[in-house]
Amino acid sequence: FPSHDNRKVIPTPWPELNSLTQGGYGKGDLMIFFGGPGAGKSWATISMALQAAKMGCNIVYYSLELGEGYVGKRFDANLTGIPVDQLQFHRTQIETEVKGLAGKLIIKEYPPKRASLDTIETHLDQLRVQHDFVPDAIFIDYLDLLRNRRARNERKDDIDDIYTDAKGLAKELGLPIISPSQVNRSGSQDKVVEGDKAAGSYDKIMIADIIISTSAYRDWETDRKSVV
């Protein structure tokens, strides 16, 4: 993998972003994709995970929103360029391209607010002990949907704990953790989403190492939806 100032990094699929991040994301990084509904943040994280697998990285992708089967279809669609609703007609092509991945990809589903970072750590230990599988990067879709390890009265405190613990886990494991995250209602139609539009807690901005915003907004003059 590319190394910048002794920092081993995994490049993203986007050269411009790699330039801004000194080659990509790496050891101990917490990376967040902010965006509203339909802004493409989950697709962006899937693209990153798949790019890493193509390069020979082992990836674990945790889904707390969508089922494993549908997430797998999104990966297949990204890999092959075949629309999700057409995948069933191209099974042979999909199997061939999946087998051609240099790295391994594991997709694991948990119900929202039923799993915590402790659950994820236990699963990672099981992969290591039972399958000799050690990931190079961890994707969690979404961190906000994890259960806090500690009982809190305020939602903001819950979110702050989860993101702080995720950063701590990334540092402890020496691995990057990447997650999409929602913006609040007022930011969902902004052409450029600023940090103060983070849903739940602004402190996410101070905890994360790399923060990317994506936007899905409607140009009312042309009545067209755009993603930037």
Helices and strands as residue ranges (DSSP letters): E 3-4, E 7-10, H 15-20, E 25-26, E 30-35, H 41-54, E 59-63, H 68-80, G 84-89, H 91-99, E 105-109, H 117-131, E 137-141, G 143-145, H 155-173, E 177-182, G 185-187, G 195-197, H 203-207, E 210-213, E 216-219, E 224-227
